[in-house]
Amino acid sequence: MQMVQARGFGGPEVLQVADAPALTAGPTEVVVKVSTADVLAIDVALRKGEGRELFSVEPPFVPGTGVGGTVISVGDEVDVAWVGQRVVAITGVMGGYAEQAVIAERELVVVPDELELDTATALINDGRTALALLEAGDIRPREWVLVLPGASGLGLVLIQLARACGARVIAGARGTTKLDLALQAGAEATVDYAHPDSATRLREATGGSGIDVVFDGVGGHFGRTAFEATARGGRFIGYGDSSGAPTEYSADEAQDGGVRVLGPELVHIGGTDKAKRLAEQAVNQATAGQVRPIVGQTFPLERAADAHAAVENRTAVGKTLLFIP
Ligand SMILES: NC(=O)c1ccc[n+]([C@@H]2O[C@H](COP(=O)([O-])OP(=O)(O)OC[C@H]3O[C@@H](n4cnc5c(N)ncnc54)[C@H](OP(=O)(O)O)[C@@H]3O)[C@@H](O)[C@H]2O)c1
């Protein structure tokens, strides 16, 4: 089978196609013939050699944390009825960029016939993360919610789900194309955080009342601006730092401002029952037409390096997926 390996830590060019023997399932596992692989910011970070304090990854390794495909074989203790079933699953922190993946049976999420496999794959990470954030945000109707970044795969799902809770959504992103996409997903207002007046624009967006719930995956300067714009009684949920630095604030500042703060541990739920429950919920909501991931670009497996470059240089909009024929 073919796979893409990171042959070292470095730029996108370290991602190279390699051949490997077909995979075999252990007793409680299945082998999935992968047709779609999710591309995430964490894949890019690990390829660069970042995050090694959290994840023990050494080259050569196969990046990719989420896949969609069809079960082609099962281990001794797994019901053979799984064979032929369309599924999505989390692979862990690696193993997704390949024609086959070995998945524990308990991780499998069934994809109903009515839902496209690529749609389900686009939600295997972003959908469950968005739902975990939403549960923590405890949004009430008419509250102001800020989504940062607002035009990534996750951001666009979060906008739709927050709207469905009755929230009034503001999206922060860079550039007209991304801001327009956030509006199409249901944002009521947008703020270009690359604009020098972004702090004023953010304040004006709520008519001065402040943001009730901030979902901050960007961090850095604008994350700080968003923290300062959080209303008394609001929730500030910092789950990522795509700008390169987390949002800085102190516990005293949060207490003085009457802001409840929650951190990234909230979305680091891989392998838990909660992760499985939320992934199934995301797939069910997509099947029911309640949420629709927005796939902005797809690449064949052998162009994984181009997919990483698009994520890294911020030309990617919405979700990025790899297709594997
Ligand atoms: N997706 C998940 O399930 C998940 C789970 C846990 C944690 N996270 C973390 O949450 C953060 C956002 O995740 P995501 O899935 O939305 O990421 P993504 O798809 O890679 O999008 C990140 C976005 O961040 C913005 N950005 C701002 N400054 C940037 C910079 N200096 N370099 C690159 N991008 C920059 C870009 O949008 P603009 O061009 O509009 O600024 C970019 O599109 C990441 O730190 C990620 O690791 C994500």
The ligand as an SDF file (V2000), in Angstrom:
LIG
                    3D

 48 52  0  0  0  0  0  0  0  0999 V2000
   -9.4740   21.4320   14.4020 N   0  0  0  0  0  0  0  0  0  0  0  0
   -9.4650   20.7910   15.5780 C   0  0  0  0  0  0  0  0  0  0  0  0
  -10.1760   19.7940   15.7680 O   0  0  0  0  0  0  0  0  0  0  0  0
   -8.5850   21.3020   16.7150 C   0  0  0  0  0  0  0  0  0  0  0  0
   -8.5700   20.5630   17.9060 C   0  0  0  0  0  0  0  0  0  0  0  0
   -7.7870   21.0340   18.9680 C   0  0  0  0  0  0  0  0  0  0  0  0
   -7.0120   22.1680   18.8240 C   0  0  0  0  0  0  0  0  0  0  0  0
   -7.0220   22.8320   17.6370 N   0  0  0  0  0  0  0  0  0  0  0  0
   -6.1570   24.0250   17.5210 C   0  0  0  0  0  0  0  0  0  0  0  0
   -6.9420   25.1750   17.2550 O   0  0  0  0  0  0  0  0  0  0  0  0
   -6.2300   26.0770   16.3930 C   0  0  0  0  0  0  0  0  0  0  0  0
   -7.0770   26.3610   15.1570 C   0  0  0  0  0  0  0  0  0  0  0  0
   -7.3880   25.0980   14.5750 O   0  0  0  0  0  0  0  0  0  0  0  0
   -8.0120   25.0190   13.1160 P   0  0  0  0  0  0  0  0  0  0  0  0
   -8.3730   23.5840   12.9030 O   0  0  0  0  0  0  0  0  0  0  0  0
   -9.0280   26.0620   12.9550 O   0  0  0  0  0  0  0  0  0  0  0  0
   -6.6970   25.3700   12.2590 O   0  0  0  0  0  0  0  0  0  0  0  0
   -6.4710   25.6050   10.6750 P   0  0  0  0  0  0  0  0  0  0  0  0
   -7.5080   24.9250    9.8740 O   0  0  0  0  0  0  0  0  0  0  0  0
   -5.0460   25.2650   10.4190 O   0  0  0  0  0  0  0  0  0  0  0  0
   -6.6890   27.1660   10.5220 O   0  0  0  0  0  0  0  0  0  0  0  0
   -5.9080   28.0160   11.2550 C   0  0  0  0  0  0  0  0  0  0  0  0
   -6.2330   29.4420   10.8380 C   0  0  0  0  0  0  0  0  0  0  0  0
   -5.5770   30.2860   11.7770 O   0  0  0  0  0  0  0  0  0  0  0  0
   -5.3920   31.5290   11.1760 C   0  0  0  0  0  0  0  0  0  0  0  0
   -4.0630   32.0730   11.5160 N   0  0  0  0  0  0  0  0  0  0  0  0
   -3.8560   33.2060   12.2300 C   0  0  0  0  0  0  0  0  0  0  0  0
   -2.5600   33.4470   12.3500 N   0  0  0  0  0  0  0  0  0  0  0  0
   -1.9110   32.4770   11.6880 C   0  0  0  0  0  0  0  0  0  0  0  0
   -0.5350   32.2050   11.4560 C   0  0  0  0  0  0  0  0  0  0  0  0
    0.4410   32.9920   11.9190 N   0  0  0  0  0  0  0  0  0  0  0  0
   -0.2230   31.1000   10.7260 N   0  0  0  0  0  0  0  0  0  0  0  0
   -1.1700   30.2860   10.2530 C   0  0  0  0  0  0  0  0  0  0  0  0
   -2.5030   30.4840   10.4600 N   0  0  0  0  0  0  0  0  0  0  0  0
   -2.8640   31.5890   11.1630 C   0  0  0  0  0  0  0  0  0  0  0  0
   -5.5410   31.3380    9.6650 C   0  0  0  0  0  0  0  0  0  0  0  0
   -6.7230   32.0170    9.2790 O   0  0  0  0  0  0  0  0  0  0  0  0
   -6.6190   33.5360    8.7810 P   0  0  0  0  0  0  0  0  0  0  0  0
   -5.7480   33.5390    7.5730 O   0  0  0  0  0  0  0  0  0  0  0  0
   -8.0390   33.9030    8.5300 O   0  0  0  0  0  0  0  0  0  0  0  0
   -6.0000   34.2930    9.9090 O   0  0  0  0  0  0  0  0  0  0  0  0
   -5.7290   29.8520    9.4900 C   0  0  0  0  0  0  0  0  0  0  0  0
   -6.6320   29.5760    8.4440 O   0  0  0  0  0  0  0  0  0  0  0  0
   -4.8900   25.4060   16.0860 C   0  0  0  0  0  0  0  0  0  0  0  0
   -3.9420   25.8800   16.9970 O   0  0  0  0  0  0  0  0  0  0  0  0
   -5.1810   23.9320   16.3500 C   0  0  0  0  0  0  0  0  0  0  0  0
   -4.0310   23.1920   16.6600 O   0  0  0  0  0  0  0  0  0  0  0  0
   -7.8080   22.4400   16.5770 C   0  0  0  0  0  0  0  0  0  0  0  0
  1  2  1  0
  2  3  2  0
  2  4  1  0
  4  5  1  0
  4 48  2  0
  5  6  2  0
  6  7  1  0
  7  8  2  0
  8  9  1  0
  8 48  1  0
  9 10  1  0
  9 46  1  0
 10 11  1  0
 11 12  1  0
 11 44  1  0
 12 13  1  0
 13 14  1  0
 14 15  2  0
 14 16  1  0
 14 17  1  0
 17 18  1  0
 18 19  2  0
 18 20  1  0
 18 21  1  0
 21 22  1  0
 22 23  1  0
 23 24  1  0
 23 42  1  0
 24 25  1  0
 25 26  1  0
 25 36  1  0
 26 27  1  0
 26 35  1  0
 27 28  2  0
 28 29  1  0
 29 30  1  0
 29 35  2  0
 30 31  1  0
 30 32  2  0
 32 33  1  0
 33 34  2  0
 34 35  1  0
 36 37  1  0
 36 42  1  0
 37 38  1  0
 38 39  2  0
 38 40  1  0
 38 41  1  0
 42 43  1  0
 44 45  1  0
 44 46  1  0
 46 47  1  0
M  CHG  2   8   1  16  -1
M  END
$$$$
